[in-house]
Amino acid sequence: MSARFCMFSLAFLLSTRLLTAQSVADSTALAKSIADLVDKDARKSVDHRPPFVLTSDSNPRWSALLEAQLNAQHGQLLAPVAATGLSSAAVHLSVGKVMIQGDTARVILTWSRCQPGRTGMNFWRHEITYELVRHGTQWRALAPLEEVDGEGRC
């Protein structure tokens, strides 16, 4: 490998890291906008009805930020885990990937529900990719980019 290629590779890695780094305030602002998306979706969707069980297994950092914003701004959306348990028929919400590049963020949220007592199809899952753009110190959501739906048995 040439020295020039190594320098270019190092410069590229450093610039990529700088593009995705953000301040605590910026992360909090993005989490607030994601919480607003969840609230908006809950108001218009037939399936995504609160209270939700927020699962943090796929992205613990962003799940914690989202949980703080949902509790602060939209207090009645989250179900207490002790009351519902992970195997309940409540709607589960999880944060997947959060990809930030410059002034654009893509966020994948997954909604799912298992209803063990029902016959036939008793499970559904909606994975929605949202795009948000930075406006000053806030983030604004655009229309969802993609939705992948699935159903079956749990």
URCOR-V729521 format. One line per field, one symbol per residue. ss: DSSP state (2 for helix, 1 for strand, 0 for the rest). A space follows every 50 residues. Layout:
ss->???
//
This chain:
ss->00222222222222222222000222222222222222222222000000 01111000022222222222222000010022220000001111111111 10011111111111000000001111111111111001111000011111 1100
//
